[in-house]
Amino acid sequence: MTNKQLKQQDLQYIFHPCTQMKDHEVLPLTPIKKAKGVYLEDFDGNKYIDGISSWWVNTLGHNNKFINKYITKQLNKLEHVLLAGFTHKPAIKLAKKLVKITPKGLDKVFFADNGSSGIEVALKMAFHYYRNKGEVRPYFVSLGNSYHGETIGALSVSDMGLYKDIYNPMLIKTLQATSPKNQTKKEAIKSLKDMEKLLQNKSKQISAVIVEPLVQCAGNMNMYHKSYLSGLRELCTKYDVLLIADEVAVGFGRTGKLFACEHSQITPDFMVLSKGLTAGYLPLSIVMLKQKIYDIFYCDYDTKGAKSFLHSHSYTGNPLACSAALGSLAYLKKYKIIEQNQIKIKYIKQQLKRLKQFNNIINIRQTGMICAFDISGFQPQDRIGLKVYQEALKKGVLLRPLGNVIYFMPPYVITKKEIKRVFDVICKIIPNL
């Protein structure tokens, strides 16, 4: 089949996510036939560098033979079994590995299905933790400009009006503190002062503070200084409030270390993991938690279920997904990907300097394997990001901007030559906007 035939059939049946479907009257869909490494290929034979890791998940590239073997081997043994009252080797092996490699003190693993559901688990468990201690703490604190997902709880602790405003009447109670506006230590200190004022006044009503460590990805790729995390850990400990680190997007090497929290050498009370966990192969999320939280739920059977954590998903701990995660972790270790990325991080930094020649590019920034910049001089209705997306796609590069923010978050298997090609395309597009 051709691209044209598939587009017609798609639009007849499919309602796409984060899409105004009417746009597709003039904005063509791109049917993808196959993928390998950093390249996507459509049904007409056109190839595109996946500059966004397909919504930040394909950290190790598409169709990775190493990970494929882990999944196919498991497929011939066990495809799924419930995780209530049953268990299996991939789940046990994965839990054991994650306890070993995550920040010290995260000793228990709770399985869920995706990033948003992982956030829901952390929120519910934090609230329930205090209920089991005889306290009712209805509030959560998140940062301005934050994004944690699109299920009800995750959306409640986000600050993305485009996604959130329409649902405000049905969302849970939350509070918001100021987010650091940039990567300076001065901004980190300023925002920590704001957070402390909030905790001083409301700590006994707050279950947890939730943050995206170092990079607010969907929040226009806002980046902040690592000292904010260490300061926040101290404040949460001081005021007896739990700390949730949402590492869904930034975990597994994206920031230059295996986990973003490592930059500040902190251990949160919860760490939510997904996306790069399975290198984009299958839906899976993990909530890492401290022993003290696990212990508060450990008790004799209660017929009312008051102390038990009654939360489950049908595909929790799916063996195939766990095997994909084990393959991903093994690949990271065997090929020393985190170490190899340091070379690519430096090269991306060099390429970013090329953008300083353009007057309409501002706020150039980078954290590890994530970089971004803003295009100035345009109004939202100009949809300048959409124009960049269309022009880049014509030139064989997939970039999916956030408004007027253009970001680059490639699979780790990308080469210097391919990185340069992406920046060559950007430099050709910018002067013609």
C-alpha positions in Angstrom: 0.0 0.0 0.0 1.0 3.6 -0.6 1.2 6.5 1.9 -1.9 8.0 0.3 -4.0 4.9 0.6 -3.1 4.4 4.3 -3.8 8.1 5.1 -7.3 7.8 3.7 -8.0 4.7 5.7 -6.5 6.1 8.9 -8.6 9.3 8.8 -11.7 7.2 8.3 -11.3 5.3 11.6 -8.7 6.7 13.9 -8.9 9.6 16.4 -5.3 10.6 17.1 -3.8 11.9 20.4 -2.8 15.5 21.0 -4.3 16.3 17.5 -6.9 18.6 16.1 -8.1 16.2 13.5 -9.4 19.0 11.3 -5.7 19.9 10.7 -5.3 16.8 8.7 -7.4 18.3 6.0 -4.2 20.1 5.0 -1.5 18.5 7.2 -0.7 15.1 5.9 -0.2 12.1 8.1 3.0 10.1 7.8 2.4 6.3 7.7 5.5 4.4 8.9 6.3 1.0 7.5 9.4 0.1 9.4 12.2 1.6 11.5 15.8 0.8 12.3 18.2 2.7 14.6 17.4 6.4 14.3 15.5 6.1 11.0 11.8 5.8 10.3 10.7 4.8 6.8 7.3 5.4 5.2 5.5 3.3 2.6 6.9 5.4 -0.2 10.5 4.7 0.8 11.2 8.1 2.5 13.4 8.0 5.5 13.4 10.4 8.6 15.8 10.8 11.4 13.7 10.4 14.6 14.9 13.5 16.4 12.5 13.1 19.3 12.9 9.3 20.0 9.2 8.9 19.1 7.8 10.8 22.1 11.0 10.3 24.1 10.7 6.5 24.5 13.0 4.9 21.9 16.2 5.7 23.8 18.2 2.8 22.2 16.8 3.2 18.6 14.2 1.3 16.7 14.3 -2.4 16.0 17.2 -3.0 18.4 18.3 -6.7 17.7 19.7 -7.0 21.2 16.4 -6.1 22.9 14.4 -8.1 20.3 16.1 -11.3 21.5 15.0 -10.7 25.1 11.4 -10.3 24.0 11.2 -13.2 21.6 12.9 -15.5 24.0 10.3 -14.7 26.7 7.4 -14.8 24.1 8.0 -18.6 23.7 7.7 -19.1 27.5 5.1 -16.8 29.1 3.3 -13.8 27.6 1.3 -12.7 30.6 0.1 -13.7 34.0 -1.6 -11.7 36.8 0.8 -10.3 39.4 -1.7 -10.7 42.3 -0.8 -14.0 44.0 1.5 -14.9 41.1 4.9 -13.8 40.0 7.5 -14.6 37.3 11.2 -14.4 36.6 11.3 -11.2 34.5 9.5 -9.2 37.1 11.7 -10.5 39.9 14.9 -9.9 37.9 13.9 -6.4 36.9 12.9 -5.4 40.4 16.2 -6.7 41.8 18.2 -4.8 39.1 16.3 -1.5 39.7 16.8 -1.6 43.4 20.5 -2.0 42.7 20.9 0.8 40.2 18.5 3.5 41.5 19.4 5.9 44.3 20.2 4.1 47.6 17.1 3.7 49.8 14.6 2.9 47.1 14.1 -0.7 48.1 10.7 -1.7 46.9 9.2 -1.8 43.4 5.5 -1.4 42.4 4.6 -2.1 38.8 2.2 -0.1 36.6 1.5 0.3 32.9 2.7 3.7 31.7 4.0 7.1 33.0 0.6 8.6 33.9 -0.5 5.4 35.7 2.8 5.4 37.6 2.2 9.0 38.8 -1.3 7.9 39.9 0.2 5.1 42.0 2.7 7.5 43.7 0.0 10.1 44.5 -2.4 7.5 45.9 0.3 5.7 47.9 1.6 9.0 49.3 -1.9 10.0 50.4 -2.6 6.6 51.8 0.7 6.5 53.7 -0.4 9.4 55.9 -4.0 8.0 56.2 -2.4 4.8 57.6 -0.7 7.0 60.1 -4.0 8.6 61.1 -3.5 11.8 59.1 -5.6 13.3 56.3 -3.4 15.3 53.9 -5.5 16.2 50.8 -3.0 18.4 49.0 -0.1 17.8 46.7 2.5 20.4 45.6 3.7 20.7 42.1 5.8 23.3 40.2 4.5 26.0 37.9 5.0 24.9 34.2 5.0 21.2 35.2 3.6 18.2 33.4 3.0 14.8 34.8 0.5 13.1 32.5 -3.1 13.2 31.4 -5.0 10.9 33.7 -7.0 12.7 36.4 -4.5 12.7 39.2 -1.5 13.3 37.0 -3.3 16.2 35.3 -4.2 17.6 38.6 -0.6 18.0 39.6 0.4 19.5 36.3 0.4 23.1 35.2 -0.3 22.9 31.5 -3.4 25.0 30.8 -3.8 23.7 27.3 -4.3 20.2 28.7 -5.8 21.0 32.1 -8.1 24.0 32.1 -11.1 22.3 30.5 -11.1 19.6 33.2 -10.5 21.8 36.3 -14.0 21.1 37.8 -13.2 17.4 38.1 -9.5 17.5 39.3 -8.1 16.9 42.8 -6.8 19.5 45.2 -3.3 20.7 44.5 -1.0 23.6 45.4 1.7 25.1 43.2 5.1 26.6 44.0 7.3 28.6 41.7 9.5 26.8 39.2 13.0 27.9 38.6 12.9 29.9 35.3 16.4 28.9 34.1 19.5 26.9 34.9 21.1 29.5 37.3 21.7 28.7 40.9 20.1 32.1 41.7 16.8 31.0 40.3 17.0 27.7 42.2 17.5 29.6 45.5 14.6 31.9 44.7 12.2 29.1 44.0 13.3 27.1 47.1 12.4 30.1 49.2 8.9 30.1 47.7 8.6 26.4 48.3 9.6 26.8 52.0 6.9 29.5 52.5 4.3 27.1 51.2 5.5 24.2 53.3 5.7 26.3 56.4 2.0 27.2 56.1 0.5 24.0 54.7 2.9 21.1 55.4 0.4 19.2 57.7 -2.1 19.2 54.8 0.4 18.1 52.1 1.0 14.5 51.2 3.9 15.1 48.7 5.8 17.4 46.5 6.2 16.2 42.9 8.8 17.4 40.5 10.4 16.5 37.2 14.1 16.5 38.0 16.2 19.0 36.0 14.0 19.3 32.9 10.3 20.1 32.6 10.0 18.3 29.3 6.5 19.1 28.2 6.8 22.4 30.0 8.6 23.9 27.0 11.8 22.0 28.0 12.5 24.4 30.9 15.7 23.4 32.6 16.9 24.2 36.1 20.0 23.9 38.4 20.7 20.7 40.2 20.9 22.6 43.6 17.1 22.9 43.5 16.7 19.2 43.9 19.1 18.9 46.8 17.4 21.9 48.5 14.0 20.5 47.9 15.0 17.1 49.4 16.1 19.0 52.6 12.8 20.9 52.8 10.7 17.8 52.3 12.6 16.1 55.1 12.4 19.2 57.4 8.6 19.5 57.0 7.8 15.8 56.9 6.4 15.8 53.3 7.1 13.0 50.9 9.0 13.8 47.7 8.0 12.2 44.3 10.6 12.4 41.5 8.9 12.0 38.1 11.7 10.5 36.0 9.4 9.2 33.3 11.0 11.3 30.6 14.5 12.0 32.1 15.4 8.6 33.5 17.7 6.0 31.9 20.5 8.3 30.7 18.6 11.2 29.2 20.3 13.8 31.4 23.8 12.4 31.1 23.5 10.2 34.2 21.4 7.1 34.6 18.9 9.0 36.7 18.5 12.8 36.9 18.4 12.6 40.7 22.0 11.4 40.6 23.2 14.9 39.6 22.1 16.1 43.1 22.9 12.9 44.9 19.4 12.7 46.4 17.0 9.9 47.1 13.3 10.8 46.7 10.6 8.9 48.6 9.2 7.8 45.3 10.8 7.6 41.8 8.5 7.1 38.9 10.0 5.4 35.8 8.7 4.6 32.3 9.5 5.6 28.6 13.2 4.6 28.4 12.6 1.8 30.8 11.7 -0.5 28.0 13.4 1.6 25.3 10.0 2.3 23.8 9.2 -1.4 23.1 6.2 -2.0 25.4 4.2 -0.1 27.9 5.5 -0.4 31.5 6.1 1.9 34.4 7.7 1.4 37.8 7.2 3.2 41.1 10.3 2.9 43.3 9.7 3.6 46.9 11.3 3.6 50.3 11.0 0.7 52.8 9.2 3.0 55.3 6.4 3.5 52.9 6.1 -0.2 52.2 6.1 -1.0 55.9 3.1 1.3 56.7 0.9 -0.9 54.5 2.3 -4.2 55.9 -0.3 -5.5 58.4 -2.7 -8.3 59.3 -5.7 -8.6 56.9 -8.3 -5.9 57.4 -11.7 -6.8 56.0 -12.4 -3.1 55.3 -9.2 -2.9 53.2 -8.3 0.3 55.0 -4.6 -0.3 55.2 -4.1 -2.3 52.1 -3.0 -0.6 48.9 -5.8 -1.7 46.5 -4.5 -0.5 43.2 -4.0 -2.7 40.1 -3.8 -2.8 36.4 -4.5 -5.8 34.2 -1.1 -5.8 32.6 0.9 -5.0 35.7 4.4 -6.5 35.5 3.8 -8.0 32.0 6.5 -10.5 31.3 7.2 -9.3 27.8 7.5 -5.7 29.0 9.7 -6.7 31.9 11.9 -8.6 29.4 12.2 -5.6 27.2 13.3 -3.6 30.2 15.9 -6.2 31.1 17.2 -6.1 27.6 17.3 -2.3 27.7 19.3 -2.3 30.9 21.6 -5.0 29.7 22.3 -3.0 26.5 23.0 0.2 28.4 25.6 -1.7 30.5 27.2 -3.9 27.8 27.8 -1.0 25.4 28.6 1.6 28.1 25.9 3.9 26.6 25.9 6.4 29.4 29.7 6.8 29.1 29.5 6.9 25.3 26.8 9.6 25.4 29.2 12.0 27.0 31.0 12.4 23.7 27.6 13.0 21.9 26.6 15.5 24.6 29.7 17.5 23.9 29.1 17.3 20.2 25.5 18.5 20.5 26.8 21.4 22.6 29.2 22.4 19.7 26.3 22.1 17.2 24.1 24.4 19.4 26.7 27.2 19.0 25.8 27.3 15.3 22.4 28.7 16.3 23.8 31.8 17.8 24.1 33.4 14.4 20.3 33.7 14.1 18.6 36.7 15.7 15.3 35.0 16.1 16.7 32.1 18.2 16.9 32.7 22.0 17.2 30.7 25.2 19.5 28.0 23.8 19.8 25.3 26.5 21.0 21.8 27.1 20.9 19.1 29.7 22.6 15.9 28.7 21.0 14.4 25.6 18.2 17.0 25.6 18.6 20.4 23.9 16.2 23.1 23.0 15.8 26.7 21.9 13.0 29.2 21.4 12.0 31.0 18.2 11.1 34.6 19.0 9.1 37.2 17.0 6.0 35.1 16.4 2.5 34.9 18.0 0.9 31.6 19.0 -1.6 31.8 16.1 1.4 31.8 13.7 2.0 28.2 14.7 5.7 28.6 13.8 6.5 25.3 15.4 4.2 23.5 13.0 6.0 25.2 10.1 9.4 23.9 11.4 7.9 20.4 11.8 6.6 20.4 8.2 9.8 21.8 6.7 12.1 19.4 8.7 10.0 16.4 7.6 10.4 17.4 4.0 14.2 17.3 4.6 14.1 13.9 6.3 14.1 14.9 10.0 11.3 14.4 12.6 11.1 17.3 15.0 7.8 17.8 16.9 8.1 21.3 18.6 6.3 22.5 21.7 4.8 25.7 20.4 7.7 28.0 19.5 10.1 25.7 21.3 12.2 23.4 19.1 13.9 20.5 20.9 16.2 17.7 20.0 16.0 14.5 22.1 17.4 11.7 19.9 17.9 8.0 20.4 21.3 7.3 22.0 22.5 5.3 19.0 22.6 8.4 16.9 26.0 9.2 15.3 27.8 12.5 15.1 27.1 12.5 11.3 23.4 12.2 12.0 23.5 14.8 14.7 25.2 17.2 12.3 22.6 16.5 9.7 19.8 17.5 12.1 21.4 20.8 12.8 22.1 21.3 9.1 18.4 21.0 8.5 17.6 23.4 11.4 20.0 25.9 10.1 18.4 25.8 6.6 14.9 26.2 8.0 15.4 29.1 10.5 16.4 31.9 8.0 13.2 31.2 5.9 10.7 31.4 8.8 
